[in-house]
């Protein structure tokens, strides 16, 4: 693969970060875009934290915040992923990447268009393969998880996470009120039912069952009532809090497969 082959990933949450790690590992130069205040829950495996801390590491792969577009080349030359604040993805027109992956997971299209790059791939519902993107990757758990869709759309989002040891929707921690989030527990902590994990203003966040705190949004952020702020894993496996999930890894592999298929198609058309 040529060093100049560039991939732009919109959204640096856990699924987008898994895709970024996969593409970076095989030789793509990867740039990720994020909002000014990312709200990723699985922060231990998300490059979005680079927006706050200037850098982030996911399973040994480094990302650095580019404070301006002029810093991107330096970061890429240091074998790191570049993260830049660009909620609208306008930088794609300037960078002209070979690949654009929409990993925002907003359940609807926030502006990605087929033609934004020679190869455009979208994760999850809200996109139509063949219209909005060249391919769509199924993100719903089940038999078709990570299937490459060449025509049509992914399964509509149910809003309910996949069950783990009998727990599904109750795995998600939600803000009991609007206010400032203050955590007492940290990602990876083993917790017990009804432990106080933190507060939104003066309202406590209680552990729904025994397990491990797998994800938590940044401390001191303002949150809305009912907003997703964390998740608990009933398996109690601390290591799973700091490694890419099976779902994210499957989606990343299918994204790479779709990229390679589309690259071959572009090469074949170029020879004609």
Beta strands, then each sheet from edge to edge (+ up, - down):
strand 1: 6-10
strand 2: 29-34
strand 3: 55-58
strand 4: 61-65
strand 5: 81-85
strand 6: 99-102
strand 7: 119-123
strand 8: 128-129
strand 9: 135-137
strand 10: 148-149
strand 11: 152-153
strand 12: 172-174
strand 13: 179-183
strand 14: 190-191
strand 15: 196-200
strand 16: 203-206
strand 17: 211-216
strand 18: 222-223
strand 19: 228-233
sheet 1: 3+ 4- 5- 2- 1- 6- 7- 9- 10+
sheet 2: 8+ 11-
sheet 3: 12+ 19- 17+ 14-
sheet 4: 16+ 15- 13+ 18-
end
